Amino acid sequence: MTHTVHPFAHRLGVIRDWKSRWFANRPAQYRESVCVDAAIRRFLKKRLRGSYVTSVEIERSAKAVRVLIKTSRPGMVIGRGGEGSAKLIKEIEKVIRTVPVAGRASSGQAKTVRLDIEEVRSPESQAPVVAYMVAEGLEKRQTFRRVLKQTVEKVMANRDVQGVRIGIAGRLGGAEMSRTEEIKKGRVPLQTIRADIDFAREQAYLPYGVIGIKVWIYRGDIFANNKQGRVHAAVPSNK
Protein backbone atom coordinates (compact mmCIF):
# COMPACT_ATOMS: atom_id res chain seq x y z
CA MET A 1 0.00 0.00 0.00
CA THR A 2 1.18 3.51 -0.70
CA HIS A 3 1.84 6.06 2.01
CA THR A 4 1.34 9.78 1.71
CA VAL A 5 4.38 11.72 2.92
CA HIS A 6 4.84 15.44 3.43
CA PRO A 7 6.81 16.87 0.48
CA PHE A 8 8.96 18.98 2.84
CA ALA A 9 9.77 16.17 5.30
CA HIS A 10 10.43 13.80 2.38
CA ARG A 11 13.41 15.98 1.37
CA LEU A 12 14.85 16.85 4.78
CA GLY A 13 18.63 16.49 4.85
CA VAL A 14 18.83 16.36 1.03
CA ILE A 15 17.64 19.70 -0.35
CA ARG A 16 15.76 20.97 2.72
CA ASP A 17 16.93 22.09 6.14
CA TRP A 18 15.02 21.85 9.42
CA LYS A 19 12.81 24.81 10.34
CA SER A 20 13.68 24.46 14.04
CA ARG A 21 17.43 24.44 14.68
CA TRP A 22 18.66 23.89 18.25
CA PHE A 23 20.24 21.30 20.54
CA ALA A 24 18.95 19.94 23.87
CA ASN A 25 21.08 18.15 26.47
CA ARG A 26 18.26 16.60 28.51
CA PRO A 27 14.96 14.94 27.51
CA ALA A 28 13.00 17.46 29.60
CA GLN A 29 14.71 20.35 27.80
CA TYR A 30 14.00 18.75 24.43
CA ARG A 31 10.33 18.22 25.34
CA GLU A 32 9.97 21.80 26.49
CA SER A 33 11.63 23.22 23.36
CA VAL A 34 9.34 21.21 21.08
CA CYS A 35 6.22 22.39 22.96
CA VAL A 36 7.38 26.03 22.90
CA ASP A 37 8.18 25.89 19.17
CA ALA A 38 4.75 24.43 18.42
CA ALA A 39 3.06 27.13 20.52
CA ILE A 40 5.00 29.89 18.74
CA ARG A 41 4.03 28.54 15.32
CA ARG A 42 0.35 28.22 16.27
CA PHE A 43 0.34 31.78 17.60
CA LEU A 44 2.09 33.28 14.57
CA LYS A 45 -0.15 31.39 12.13
CA LYS A 46 -3.20 32.98 13.73
CA ARG A 47 -1.63 36.36 14.47
CA LEU A 48 -0.08 36.93 11.03
CA ARG A 49 -2.89 35.54 8.89
CA GLY A 50 -3.14 37.74 5.83
CA SER A 51 0.47 38.96 6.06
CA TYR A 52 1.60 36.52 3.32
CA VAL A 53 4.02 34.65 5.59
CA THR A 54 5.83 31.84 3.77
CA SER A 55 7.70 30.21 6.67
CA VAL A 56 8.66 30.60 10.34
CA GLU A 57 12.11 29.35 11.38
CA ILE A 58 13.25 29.10 15.00
CA GLU A 59 16.83 28.98 16.30
CA ARG A 60 17.95 28.73 19.93
CA SER A 61 21.06 29.67 21.87
CA ALA A 62 21.69 29.32 25.61
CA LYS A 63 19.73 32.45 26.54
CA ALA A 64 17.78 33.53 23.47
CA VAL A 65 15.27 32.43 20.86
CA ARG A 66 15.63 33.74 17.31
CA VAL A 67 12.45 33.74 15.23
CA LEU A 68 12.92 34.29 11.49
CA ILE A 69 9.73 35.22 9.64
CA LYS A 70 9.83 35.13 5.83
CA THR A 71 7.08 37.18 4.23
CA SER A 72 6.37 38.93 0.96
CA ARG A 73 4.85 41.89 2.85
CA PRO A 74 7.39 42.80 5.55
CA GLY A 75 5.87 46.25 6.05
CA MET A 76 2.67 44.70 7.42
CA VAL A 77 4.67 42.77 10.04
CA ILE A 78 7.15 45.52 10.99
CA GLY A 79 4.57 48.30 11.20
CA ARG A 80 5.17 52.03 11.27
CA GLY A 81 8.49 52.82 12.93
CA GLY A 82 8.91 49.19 14.02
CA GLU A 83 5.89 49.26 16.33
CA GLY A 84 4.47 46.03 14.94
CA SER A 85 7.67 44.02 15.41
CA ALA A 86 8.19 45.34 18.96
CA LYS A 87 4.64 44.38 19.90
CA LEU A 88 5.08 40.97 18.28
CA ILE A 89 8.25 40.31 20.32
CA LYS A 90 6.38 40.99 23.57
CA GLU A 91 3.54 38.67 22.51
CA ILE A 92 5.98 35.86 21.63
CA GLU A 93 7.72 36.28 25.00
CA LYS A 94 4.33 35.94 26.70
CA VAL A 95 3.59 32.77 24.73
CA ILE A 96 6.93 31.27 25.79
CA ARG A 97 6.29 32.07 29.45
CA THR A 98 2.77 30.66 29.55
CA VAL A 99 2.99 27.50 27.43
CA PRO A 100 2.34 24.36 29.56
CA VAL A 101 4.83 21.51 29.22
CA ALA A 102 3.84 17.98 30.34
CA GLY A 103 1.35 19.23 32.92
CA ARG A 104 3.50 22.01 34.34
CA ALA A 105 4.28 25.61 33.49
CA SER A 106 7.21 26.36 31.22
CA SER A 107 10.48 27.14 32.97
CA GLY A 108 11.05 30.03 30.60
CA GLN A 109 14.45 28.73 29.56
CA ALA A 110 14.83 31.41 26.88
CA LYS A 111 14.63 34.92 28.29
CA THR A 112 15.24 36.95 25.15
CA VAL A 113 13.40 36.85 21.82
CA ARG A 114 15.06 38.10 18.63
CA LEU A 115 12.75 38.72 15.70
CA ASP A 116 14.15 38.85 12.17
CA ILE A 117 11.91 39.57 9.20
CA GLU A 118 13.06 38.61 5.72
CA GLU A 119 11.40 39.69 2.49
CA VAL A 120 10.53 36.99 -0.04
CA ARG A 121 10.70 37.76 -3.74
CA SER A 122 8.16 36.42 -6.25
CA PRO A 123 5.39 35.51 -3.79
CA GLU A 124 3.43 33.69 -6.52
CA SER A 125 6.05 30.92 -6.42
CA GLN A 126 5.53 30.30 -2.68
CA ALA A 127 2.92 27.68 -1.78
CA PRO A 128 1.73 29.32 1.52
CA VAL A 129 1.05 32.60 -0.29
CA VAL A 130 -0.80 30.85 -3.12
CA ALA A 131 -2.87 28.84 -0.63
CA TYR A 132 -3.90 32.02 1.17
CA MET A 133 -4.78 33.65 -2.17
CA VAL A 134 -7.18 30.77 -2.85
CA ALA A 135 -8.65 31.02 0.67
CA GLU A 136 -9.06 34.77 0.27
CA GLY A 137 -10.95 34.32 -3.01
CA LEU A 138 -13.26 31.71 -1.50
CA GLU A 139 -13.96 33.89 1.56
CA LYS A 140 -14.96 36.71 -0.81
CA ARG A 141 -17.73 34.41 -2.15
CA GLN A 142 -16.14 33.90 -5.56
CA THR A 143 -16.91 30.63 -7.35
CA PHE A 144 -14.28 28.03 -6.57
CA ARG A 145 -13.64 27.05 -10.21
CA ARG A 146 -12.88 30.64 -11.17
CA VAL A 147 -10.61 31.04 -8.15
CA LEU A 148 -8.67 27.89 -9.03
CA LYS A 149 -8.23 28.80 -12.69
CA GLN A 150 -7.16 32.38 -12.00
CA THR A 151 -4.71 31.30 -9.30
CA VAL A 152 -3.12 28.65 -11.50
CA GLU A 153 -2.65 31.17 -14.30
CA LYS A 154 -0.97 33.63 -11.92
CA VAL A 155 1.37 30.96 -10.60
CA MET A 156 2.35 29.61 -14.02
CA ALA A 157 3.08 33.15 -15.23
CA ASN A 158 6.09 33.10 -12.88
CA ARG A 159 9.25 32.08 -14.72
CA ASP A 160 10.54 30.01 -11.75
CA VAL A 161 7.47 27.74 -11.66
CA GLN A 162 7.31 24.61 -13.81
CA GLY A 163 4.18 23.05 -12.36
CA VAL A 164 1.38 23.65 -9.88
CA ARG A 165 -1.33 21.53 -8.33
CA ILE A 166 -4.16 22.86 -6.14
CA GLY A 167 -6.73 20.74 -4.35
CA ILE A 168 -9.72 21.92 -2.32
CA ALA A 169 -12.21 19.90 -0.29
CA GLY A 170 -15.36 20.69 1.67
CA ARG A 171 -18.86 21.97 1.04
CA LEU A 172 -17.97 23.56 -2.28
CA GLY A 173 -20.58 26.01 -3.49
CA GLY A 174 -22.58 25.50 -0.31
CA ALA A 175 -23.57 21.94 -1.27
CA GLU A 176 -24.95 19.63 1.40
CA MET A 177 -22.39 16.91 0.71
CA SER A 178 -18.69 17.73 0.73
CA ARG A 179 -16.51 16.84 -2.24
CA THR A 180 -13.01 17.33 -3.60
CA GLU A 181 -11.90 19.35 -6.62
CA GLU A 182 -8.39 19.58 -8.06
CA ILE A 183 -6.63 21.46 -10.81
CA LYS A 184 -3.15 20.84 -12.15
CA LYS A 185 -0.90 22.47 -14.72
CA GLY A 186 2.63 21.53 -15.67
CA ARG A 187 4.39 18.67 -13.90
CA VAL A 188 4.75 18.01 -10.16
CA PRO A 189 7.17 15.07 -9.59
CA LEU A 190 6.49 14.27 -5.92
CA GLN A 191 8.77 11.20 -5.77
CA THR A 192 11.84 12.93 -7.21
CA ILE A 193 13.94 13.85 -4.18
CA ARG A 194 15.93 16.58 -5.97
CA ALA A 195 12.70 18.27 -7.13
CA ASP A 196 12.17 21.63 -5.41
CA ILE A 197 8.52 21.24 -4.41
CA ASP A 198 6.88 23.71 -2.05
CA PHE A 199 3.78 22.51 -0.20
CA ALA A 200 1.26 24.29 2.01
CA ARG A 201 -2.11 23.78 3.67
CA GLU A 202 -4.69 26.49 4.36
CA GLN A 203 -8.30 26.79 5.45
CA ALA A 204 -11.03 29.07 4.12
CA TYR A 205 -13.66 29.92 6.74
CA LEU A 206 -17.10 30.18 5.14
CA PRO A 207 -20.58 30.48 6.74
CA TYR A 208 -21.52 26.92 5.82
CA GLY A 209 -18.24 25.28 6.85
CA VAL A 210 -14.49 25.15 6.39
CA ILE A 211 -12.86 24.53 3.01
CA GLY A 212 -9.49 22.78 3.10
CA ILE A 213 -6.82 23.86 0.60
CA LYS A 214 -3.61 22.11 -0.47
CA VAL A 215 -1.03 23.57 -2.85
CA TRP A 216 2.00 21.95 -4.51
CA ILE A 217 4.42 24.10 -6.55
CA TYR A 218 7.29 22.64 -8.57
CA ARG A 219 10.21 25.04 -9.11
CA GLY A 220 12.69 22.87 -10.96
CA ASP A 221 15.39 20.53 -9.71
CA ILE A 222 18.20 21.28 -7.26
CA PHE A 223 21.64 19.87 -8.08
CA ALA A 224 24.47 19.96 -5.55
CA ASN A 225 27.71 21.52 -6.73
CA ASN A 226 30.70 21.30 -4.41
CA LYS A 227 32.05 24.67 -5.48
CA GLN A 228 28.94 26.78 -5.83
CA GLY A 229 26.51 24.99 -3.48
CA ARG A 230 22.99 24.16 -4.50
CA VAL A 231 21.62 25.62 -7.70
CA HIS A 232 18.24 25.45 -9.39
CA ALA A 233 18.07 23.94 -12.85
CA ALA A 234 15.43 22.44 -15.08
CA VAL A 235 17.81 19.79 -16.51
CA PRO A 236 21.24 18.56 -15.34
CA SER A 237 24.32 20.05 -16.94
CA ASN A 238 26.36 18.07 -19.49
CA LYS A 239 29.56 18.03 -17.46
ABEGO torsion letter per residue (X at the ends): XBBBBBAAAAABGAABBBABBBBBABAAAAAAAAAAAAAAAAAAAAAABGAGBABBBBBBBAABBBBBBBBABAAAAAEBGGAAAAAAAAAAAAAAAABBBGGBBBAGABABBBBBBBBBBGAAABAAAAAAAAAAAAAAGBBAAAAAAAAAAAAAABAABABBBBBBBEBBGGBABBBBBBBBBEBBBAABAABBBBBBBBBBBBAAEBBBBBBBBBAEBBBBBAAAEBBBBABBBAX
